[in-house]
Amino acid sequence: MTRRLTCFIFVLLMFAADLRAQSEAPDCDHELTGQKRLDLIVRLRIDYRDADDDSIRQSHDLNCAMTQWQHRDGAIGPAVSDTFLSMLQSNPQAFFDFMATHRPAFEEWLAKINTLSFVWYLPPPSPLDRKRTELISNLSEAKITGPTQQNMRDQLVRRLRAVTPRQVD
């Protein structure tokens, strides 16, 4: 009897922990507007970074960020782009594995990265050139497997080297 009760409690606790983990994953509603949508995108950065080796959680976050990218409007584009960069820094291999299955979106993001992530609207000094050089350095040192993923990394490094961060007065 005690053993059955212990097993039942254990299963109940595991179920509760699974429900809690699912409830903590950001809801990926692309129809959110304004601040709620921006909050979701910022939360994705934190959630992805904190997921460490939780590939299911990271996959959810990458898919959610992609959904936000595919349904973006002008105001949310820079936030999604910065989220991609944050995810890239946290786990380059997972990022490129994911983007290899979303090649058109990757190409579109790459073409717009200079205006989405490298324009500074606040008073000087801008941290964007340091951010750009750190990204180049980290990507150059990252061990990326897979020919498609390596090619995407090389494309991104070339693009980042060509970017000149801008300061808007």
MIVOPA-94298 format. One line per field, with one value per atom (N, C-alpha, C): residue number from 1; x, y, z. Coordinates in nm, 4 decimals, padded with zeros to 6 digits. Layout:
<rs>
num: (NUM,...) .
px: (X,...) .
py: (Y,...) .
pz: (Z,...) .
</rs>
This chain:
<rs>
num: (1,1,1,2,2,2,3,3,3,4,4,4,5,5,5,6,6,6,7,7,7,8,8,8,9,9,9,10,10,10,11,11,11,12,12,12,13,13,13,14,14,14,15,15,15,16,16,16,17,17,17,18,18,18,19,19,19,20,20,20,21,21,21,22,22,22,23,23,23,24,24,24,25,25,25,26,26,26,27,27,27,28,28,28,29,29,29,30,30,30,31,31,31,32,32,32,33,33,33,34,34,34,35,35,35,36,36,36,37,37,37,38,38,38,39,39,39,40,40,40,41,41,41,42,42,42,43,43,43,44,44,44,45,45,45,46,46,46,47,47,47,48,48,48,49,49,49,50,50,50,51,51,51,52,52,52,53,53,53,54,54,54,55,55,55,56,56,56,57,57,57,58,58,58,59,59,59,60,60,60,61,61,61,62,62,62,63,63,63,64,64,64,65,65,65,66,66,66,67,67,67,68,68,68,69,69,69,70,70,70,71,71,71,72,72,72,73,73,73,74,74,74,75,75,75,76,76,76,77,77,77,78,78,78,79,79,79,80,80,80,81,81,81,82,82,82,83,83,83,84,84,84,85,85,85,86,86,86,87,87,87,88,88,88,89,89,89,90,90,90,91,91,91,92,92,92,93,93,93,94,94,94,95,95,95,96,96,96,97,97,97,98,98,98,99,99,99,100,100,100,101,101,101,102,102,102,103,103,103,104,104,104,105,105,105,106,106,106,107,107,107,108,108,108,109,109,109,110,110,110,111,111,111,112,112,112,113,113,113,114,114,114,115,115,115,116,116,116,117,117,117,118,118,118,119,119,119,120,120,120,121,121,121,122,122,122,123,123,123,124,124,124,125,125,125,126,126,126,127,127,127,128,128,128,129,129,129,130,130,130,131,131,131,132,132,132,133,133,133,134,134,134,135,135,135,136,136,136,137,137,137,138,138,138,139,139,139,140,140,140,141,141,141,142,142,142,143,143,143,144,144,144,145,145,145,146,146,146,147,147,147,148,148,148,149,149,149,150,150,150,151,151,151,152,152,152,153,153,153,154,154,154,155,155,155,156,156,156,157,157,157,158,158,158,159,159,159,160,160,160,161,161,161,162,162,162,163,163,163,164,164,164,165,165,165,166,166,166,167,167,167,168,168,168,169,169,169) .
px: (00.0826,00.0000,00.0873,00.1885,00.2765,00.3542,00.3936,00.4686,00.3810,00.2556,00.1631,00.1388,00.1237,00.1009,00.2228,00.3427,00.4660,00.4761,00.4462,00.4497,00.3468,00.2279,00.1226,00.1658,00.2233,00.2694,00.3809,00.4723,00.5807,00.5266,00.4344,00.3743,00.2994,00.2298,00.1560,00.2518,00.3625,00.4610,00.5249,00.5549,00.6120,00.5128,00.3855,00.2818,00.2710,00.2746,00.2666,00.3876,00.5053,00.6262,00.6191,00.5659,00.5510,00.4516,00.3411,00.2428,00.3030,00.3827,00.4467,00.5432,00.6222,00.7172,00.6436,00.5317,00.4548,00.3931,00.3485,00.2847,00.3864,00.5145,00.6166,00.6661,00.6420,00.6830,00.5980,00.6610,00.5842,00.4812,00.3609,00.2572,00.2961,00.2930,00.3462,00.2364,00.1589,00.0487,00.0994,00.1006,00.1481,00.0457,-00.0730,-00.1748,-00.1719,-00.0783,-00.0603,-00.0206,-00.0504,-00.0142,00.0659,00.1348,00.2028,00.2963,00.2835,00.3749,00.3688,00.2512,00.2401,00.3237,00.3233,00.4025,00.5513,00.5884,00.7284,00.7743,00.6901,00.7230,00.7462,00.6632,00.6800,00.8163,00.8533,00.9801,01.0986,01.0926,01.1997,01.2046,01.0880,01.0850,01.1454,01.1278,01.1871,01.3390,01.3996,01.5463,01.5910,01.5228,01.5580,01.5306,01.4139,01.3738,01.4698,01.5083,01.5994,01.7356,01.7859,01.9167,01.9134,01.8054,01.7946,01.7663,01.7242,01.6908,01.8139,01.9318,02.0578,02.0452,02.0465,02.0446,01.9044,01.8025,01.6652,01.6246,01.6523,01.6308,01.4837,01.3938,01.2502,01.2112,01.2560,01.2246,01.2876,01.4143,01.4798,01.4103,01.3661,01.2950,01.1646,01.0931,00.9705,01.0009,01.1053,01.1399,01.1832,01.2607,01.3012,01.1798,01.0896,00.9684,00.8829,00.8752,00.7975,00.8598,00.9906,01.0580,01.0374,01.0412,01.0182,00.8751,00.7801,00.6415,00.6290,00.6963,00.6928,00.7596,00.8670,00.9356,00.8420,00.7770,00.6922,00.5679,00.5266,00.4077,00.4428,00.5644,00.6087,00.5488,00.5473,00.5176,00.6436,00.6423,00.7624,00.8185,00.7319,00.7780,00.8416,00.8032,00.8508,00.9743,01.0040,01.1173,01.2498,01.2887,01.4160,01.4204,01.3099,01.3077,01.3252,01.2610,01.2755,01.4183,01.4737,01.6112,01.7091,01.6923,01.7794,01.7605,01.6387,01.6136,01.6873,01.6843,01.7622,01.9106,01.9639,02.1058,02.1343,02.0446,02.0618,02.0590,01.9653,01.9568,02.0813,02.1288,02.2507,02.3692,02.3816,02.4928,02.4806,02.3588,02.3395,02.3731,02.3334,02.3555,02.3644,02.4835,02.4973,02.4563,02.4936,02.4597,02.3088,02.2383,02.0929,02.0286,02.0816,02.0273,02.0436,02.1632,02.1856,02.1143,02.1018,02.0235,01.8787,01.8251,01.6873,01.6747,01.7644,01.7561,01.7788,01.8493,01.8701,01.7368,01.6378,01.5048,01.4135,01.4650,01.3899,01.4771,01.5344,01.6339,01.5821,01.4607,01.4134,01.4047,01.3599,01.3519,01.4917,01.5856,01.7234,01.7796,01.7590,01.8099,01.7482,01.6191,01.5515,01.6053,01.6223,01.6766,01.8182,01.8983,02.0359,02.0426,01.9526,01.9510,01.9140,01.8377,01.7884,01.8576,01.9543,02.0126,02.0750,02.1312,02.1956,02.0954,01.9767,01.8784,01.7961,01.7895,01.7105,01.7879,01.9151,01.9907,02.1121,02.1400,02.2613,02.2366,02.1232,02.0926,02.0653,02.1369,02.1299,02.0538,01.9429,01.8569,01.8758,01.9582,01.9804,02.1040,02.1271,02.2463,02.3747,02.4797,02.6089,02.6658,02.7526,02.8118,02.7250,02.7348,02.6616,02.7436,02.6801,02.7511,02.7480,02.6927,02.6658,02.7905,02.8948,03.0151,03.0814,03.0805,03.1351,03.0518,02.9211,02.8310,02.8623,02.8807,02.9097,03.0421,03.1467,03.2773,03.2755,03.2006,03.1876,03.1159,03.0122,02.9406,03.0332,03.1081,03.2012,03.3026,03.3588,03.4582,03.3977,03.2819,03.2167,03.1800,03.1270,03.0886,03.2103,03.3169,03.4381,03.4981,03.4812,03.5362,03.4397,03.3119,03.2113,03.2327,03.2193,03.2283,03.0883,03.0663,02.9370,02.9499,02.8596,02.8632,02.7538,02.7799,02.6858,02.7235,02.7331,02.7753,02.6798,02.5506,02.4543,02.4693,02.4805,02.4945,02.6254,02.7334,02.8612,02.8537,02.7869,02.7691,02.6884,02.5838,02.5015,02.5827,02.6640,02.7501,02.8453,02.9060,02.9992,02.9288,02.8071,02.7289,02.7055,02.6672,02.6380,02.7642,02.8762,03.0021,03.0385,03.0268,03.0556,02.9627,02.8380,02.7403,02.7726,02.8057,02.8393,02.9652,03.0595,03.1811,03.1499,03.0472,03.0090,02.9197,02.8630,02.7722,02.8498,02.7983,02.8502,02.7387,02.7518,02.6464,02.6246,02.5000,02.4647,02.4116,02.4407,02.3896,02.2876,02.1642,02.0596,02.0464,02.0527,02.0442,01.9009) .
py: (-00.1196,00.0000,00.1266,00.1296,00.2452,00.2636,00.1531,00.1609,00.2168,00.1740,00.2262,00.3748,00.4138,00.5551,00.6380,00.5869,00.6561,00.6697,00.5619,00.5671,00.6661,00.6657,00.7578,00.9034,00.9316,01.0674,01.1079,01.0155,01.0446,01.0794,00.9986,01.0241,01.1568,01.1855,01.3111,01.4305,01.4199,01.5275,01.5466,01.4391,01.4493,01.5162,01.4799,01.5406,01.6898,01.7262,01.8675,01.9449,01.8844,01.9510,01.9712,01.8732,01.8851,01.9952,02.0015,02.1086,02.2452,02.2558,02.3826,02.4261,02.3318,02.3634,02.4087,02.3421,02.3816,02.5195,02.5489,02.6785,02.7921,02.7611,02.8648,02.8978,02.8094,02.8382,02.9533,03.0514,03.1647,03.1214,03.1764,03.1524,03.2280,03.1617,03.2203,03.2774,03.3660,03.4248,03.5421,03.5258,03.6338,03.7462,03.7260,03.8303,03.9253,03.9032,03.9990,04.1325,04.2390,04.3706,04.4485,04.5481,04.6448,04.5848,04.6321,04.5948,04.4466,04.3842,04.2412,04.1582,04.1981,04.1253,04.1486,04.2705,04.3005,04.2236,04.2173,04.1407,03.9941,03.9379,03.7984,03.7782,03.8672,03.8523,03.8633,03.9565,03.9700,03.8452,03.7926,03.6723,03.5526,03.5475,03.4378,03.4365,03.5554,03.5639,03.5027,03.5411,03.4939,03.3450,03.3022,03.1629,03.0727,03.1152,03.0356,03.0231,03.1340,03.1333,03.0451,03.0514,02.9747,02.8266,02.7909,02.6516,02.5623,02.6213,02.5468,02.4304,02.3077,02.1900,02.1320,02.2065,02.1604,02.1857,02.0876,02.1075,02.1255,02.0655,02.0832,02.2274,02.2832,02.4222,02.5177,02.4913,02.5777,02.5699,02.4509,02.4354,02.5158,02.5105,02.5902,02.7382,02.7842,02.9264,02.9695,02.8849,02.9168,02.9226,02.8261,02.8268,02.9491,02.9866,03.1043,03.2310,03.2426,03.3598,03.3640,03.2480,03.2436,03.2852,03.2417,03.2833,03.4346,03.4907,03.6365,03.7055,03.6475,03.7037,03.7007,03.5875,03.5717,03.6611,03.7014,03.7859,03.9237,03.9667,04.0928,04.2116,04.3223,04.4495,04.5338,04.6548,04.7373,04.7590,04.7729,04.8062,04.6876,04.5665,04.4506,04.3869,04.4214,04.3629,04.3714,04.4906,04.4980,04.4095,04.3978,04.3137,04.1665,04.1224,03.9826,03.9580,04.0518,04.0378,04.0276,04.1127,04.1057,03.9754,03.9214,03.7917,03.6819,03.6872,03.5904,03.5981,03.7188,03.7340,03.6788,03.7024,03.6502,03.4976,03.4401,03.2942,03.2373,03.3065,03.2666,03.2617,03.3627,03.3663,03.2565,03.2231,03.1211,02.9811,02.9499,02.8152,02.8221,02.8535,02.8703,02.7470,02.6286,02.5076,02.4898,02.5031,02.4875,02.5942,02.7164,02.8247,02.7925,02.7515,02.7229,02.5954,02.4968,02.3774,02.4180,02.5038,02.5498,02.6322,02.7275,02.8155,02.7402,02.6282,02.5484,02.4975,02.4847,02.4413,02.5612,02.6799,02.8042,02.8990,02.8453,02.9192,03.0526,03.0596,03.1888,03.2960,03.2589,03.3546,03.3983,03.3039,03.3377,03.4389,03.4140,03.5037,03.6431,03.6477,03.7766,03.8514,03.7794,03.8403,03.8916,03.8101,03.8473,03.9753,03.9874,04.1048,04.2329,04.2172,04.3346,04.3578,04.2738,04.2774,04.4132,04.4811,04.6098,04.7139,04.7191,04.8182,04.7702,04.6399,04.5878,04.5832,04.5493,04.5287,04.6191,04.7031,04.7840,04.9325,04.9813,05.1245,05.1645,05.2663,05.3103,05.4419,05.4419,05.5599,05.6387,05.5888,05.6550,05.7446,05.8279,05.9149,05.8306,05.8867,05.8158,05.7953,05.7010,05.6153,05.4919,05.4415,05.3218,05.1968,05.0940,04.9681,04.8726,04.9175,04.8252,04.7746,04.8559,04.8059,04.6977,04.7160,04.6130,04.4855,04.5003,04.3853,04.3119,04.3871,04.3295,04.2530,04.3129,04.2458,04.1227,04.1277,04.0097,03.8964,03.9308,03.8291,03.7640,03.8461,03.7933,03.7004,03.7430,03.6623,03.5302,03.5379,03.4170,03.3201,03.3741,03.2875,03.2247,03.2999,03.2480,03.1339,03.1375,03.0340,02.9179,02.9355,02.8325,02.7097,02.5933,02.4667,02.4338,02.4567,02.4316,02.3101,02.2134,02.0937,02.1025,02.0370,02.0346,02.1378,02.0965,02.1902,02.3080,02.2840,02.3943,02.4929,02.4408,02.5255,02.6042,02.5412,02.6111,02.7214,02.6936,02.7936,02.9119,02.8835,02.9914,03.0755,03.0093,03.0821,03.1737,03.1206,03.2000,03.3191,03.2973,03.4070,03.5162,03.4750,03.5711,03.6476,03.5784,03.6456,03.7482,03.7097,03.8050,03.9260,03.9016,04.0110,04.1027,04.0445,04.1254,04.2088,04.1535,04.2301,04.3496,04.3382,04.4466,04.5507,04.5187,04.6114,04.7243,04.8439,04.9612,05.0129,04.9954,05.0436,05.1941,05.2346,05.3762,05.4355,05.5615,05.6403,05.7387,05.7323,05.8244,05.9333,06.0580,06.1716,06.2125) .
pz: (00.0000,00.0000,00.0000,00.0864,00.0959,-00.0349,-00.0917,-00.2174,-00.3296,-00.3370,-00.4380,-00.4183,-00.2942,-00.2639,-00.3028,-00.2744,-00.3108,-00.4627,-00.5350,-00.6819,-00.7349,-00.6769,-00.7201,-00.6975,-00.5838,-00.5531,-00.6489,-00.6763,-00.7692,-00.9078,-00.9583,-01.0899,-01.0894,-00.9833,-00.9714,-00.9728,-00.9021,-00.9007,-01.0385,-01.1070,-01.2420,-01.3368,-01.3244,-01.4074,-01.3787,-01.2528,-01.2146,-01.2662,-01.2574,-01.3063,-01.4577,-01.5301,-01.6748,-01.7096,-01.6381,-01.6613,-01.6337,-01.5277,-01.4943,-01.6044,-01.6543,-01.7615,-01.8871,-01.9182,-02.0357,-02.0167,-01.8965,-01.8730,-01.8740,-01.8473,-01.8469,-01.9874,-02.0843,-02.2216,-02.2736,-02.3361,-02.3861,-02.4894,-02.4788,-02.5778,-02.7032,-02.8154,-02.9379,-03.0268,-02.9753,-03.0502,-03.1327,-03.2655,-03.3518,-03.3660,-03.3112,-03.3198,-03.1996,-03.1083,-02.9999,-03.0598,-02.9903,-03.0420,-02.9380,-02.9880,-02.9027,-02.8014,-02.6781,-02.5708,-02.5378,-02.5492,-02.5183,-02.6167,-02.7410,-02.8401,-02.8168,-02.7866,-02.7564,-02.6324,-02.5297,-02.4087,-02.4413,-02.5290,-02.5701,-02.6347,-02.7241,-02.7960,-02.7011,-02.6074,-02.5081,-02.4196,-02.3831,-02.2990,-02.3724,-02.5039,-02.5812,-02.5686,-02.5699,-02.5555,-02.4240,-02.3181,-02.1835,-02.1711,-02.2177,-02.2072,-02.2842,-02.4036,-02.4860,-02.4197,-02.3696,-02.3030,-02.1784,-02.1031,-01.9795,-02.0036,-02.1251,-02.1536,-02.1623,-02.1779,-02.1887,-02.2856,-02.2355,-02.3215,-02.3392,-02.3068,-02.3234,-02.4690,-02.5546,-02.6979,-02.7332,-02.6567,-02.6834,-02.6569,-02.5462,-02.5117,-02.6124,-02.6499,-02.7477,-02.8829,-02.9215,-03.0478,-03.0460,-02.9343,-02.9205,-02.9359,-02.8704,-02.8745,-03.0144,-03.0831,-03.2197,-03.3120,-03.2982,-03.3794,-03.3510,-03.2250,-03.1874,-03.2457,-03.2365,-03.2940,-03.4452,-03.5097,-03.6543,-03.6875,-03.6082,-03.6292,-03.6181,-03.5184,-03.5023,-03.6218,-03.6737,-03.7904,-03.9125,-03.9337,-04.0508,-04.0455,-03.9269,-03.9115,-03.8565,-03.8774,-03.8187,-03.8928,-03.8221,-03.8859,-03.8678,-03.9149,-03.9112,-03.7723,-03.6737,-03.5394,-03.4673,-03.5011,-03.4265,-03.4910,-03.6151,-03.6868,-03.6130,-03.5624,-03.4893,-03.3647,-03.2937,-03.1736,-03.2093,-03.3161,-03.3583,-03.4078,-03.4823,-03.5305,-03.4136,-03.3147,-03.1971,-03.1204,-03.1223,-03.0591,-03.1347,-03.2671,-03.3452,-03.3084,-03.2975,-03.2629,-03.1235,-03.0302,-02.8944,-02.8948,-02.9686,-02.9784,-03.0452,-03.1459,-03.2152,-03.1196,-03.0355,-02.9401,-02.8358,-02.7949,-02.6918,-02.7410,-02.8640,-02.9163,-03.0687,-03.1217,-03.2662,-03.3475,-03.3025,-03.3787,-03.3891,-03.2778,-03.2803,-03.3688,-03.3628,-03.4445,-03.5930,-03.6343,-03.7758,-03.8206,-03.7316,-03.7651,-03.7951,-03.7114,-03.7301,-03.8580,-03.8759,-03.9931,-04.1237,-04.1188,-04.2403,-04.2951,-04.2089,-04.2531,-04.2831,-04.2647,-04.2915,-04.3736,-04.4793,-04.5572,-04.6131,-04.6702,-04.7219,-04.6126,-04.4950,-04.3843,-04.3416,-04.3386,-04.3046,-04.4045,-04.5329,-04.6374,-04.6249,-04.5971,-04.5807,-04.4584,-04.3478,-04.2259,-04.2510,-04.3175,-04.3470,-04.4315,-04.5265,-04.6138,-04.5388,-04.4295,-04.3565,-04.2223,-04.1884,-04.0546,-04.0202,-04.1199,-04.0910,-04.0415,-04.0996,-04.0555,-03.9367,-03.9155,-03.8045,-03.6726,-03.6781,-03.5541,-03.5375,-03.6340,-03.6231,-03.6492,-03.5999,-03.6014,-03.4563,-03.4081,-03.2684,-03.2610,-03.1867,-03.1774,-03.0484,-02.9605,-02.8322,-02.8412,-02.7400,-02.7433,-02.7490,-02.8120,-02.8186,-02.6786,-02.6640,-02.7656,-02.7925,-02.9124,-02.9536,-02.9217,-02.8674,-02.8414,-02.9607,-03.0723,-03.1825,-03.2541,-03.2655,-03.3316,-03.2468,-03.1156,-03.0254,-03.0372,-03.0418,-03.0581,-03.1889,-03.2951,-03.4265,-03.4247,-03.3690,-03.3666,-03.2757,-03.1660,-03.0789,-03.1515,-03.2251,-03.3026,-03.4051,-03.4762,-03.5771,-03.5112,-03.4009,-03.3296,-03.2813,-03.2168,-03.1645,-03.2763,-03.3852,-03.4967,-03.5640,-03.5743,-03.6369,-03.5560,-03.4257,-03.3377,-03.3148,-03.3462,-03.3189,-03.4067,-03.3468,-03.4202,-03.4717,-03.5997,-03.6612,-03.7517,-03.7347,-03.8178,-03.9232,-04.0337,-04.1449,-04.2497,-04.3751,-04.4799,-04.4982,-04.4894,-04.5033,-04.3890,-04.2674,-04.1504,-04.1547,-04.1969,-04.2087,-04.3130,-04.4243,-04.5279,-04.4764,-04.3992,-04.3428,-04.2451,-04.1640,-04.0717,-04.1481,-04.2524,-04.3332,-04.3980,-04.4468,-04.5036,-04.4002,-04.2805,-04.1748,-04.1349,-04.1242,-04.0892,-04.1966,-04.3229,-04.4317,-04.4241,-04.3964,-04.3876,-04.2705,-04.1566,-04.0391,-04.0625,-04.1341,-04.1652,-04.2543,-04.3372,-04.4288,-04.3624,-04.2485,-04.1789,-04.1135,-04.1297,-04.0580,-03.9671,-03.8362,-03.7476,-03.7655,-03.7570,-03.7751,-03.6456,-03.6256,-03.5132,-03.5710,-03.5224,-03.5677,-03.4633,-03.5090,-03.4161,-03.3906) .
</rs>
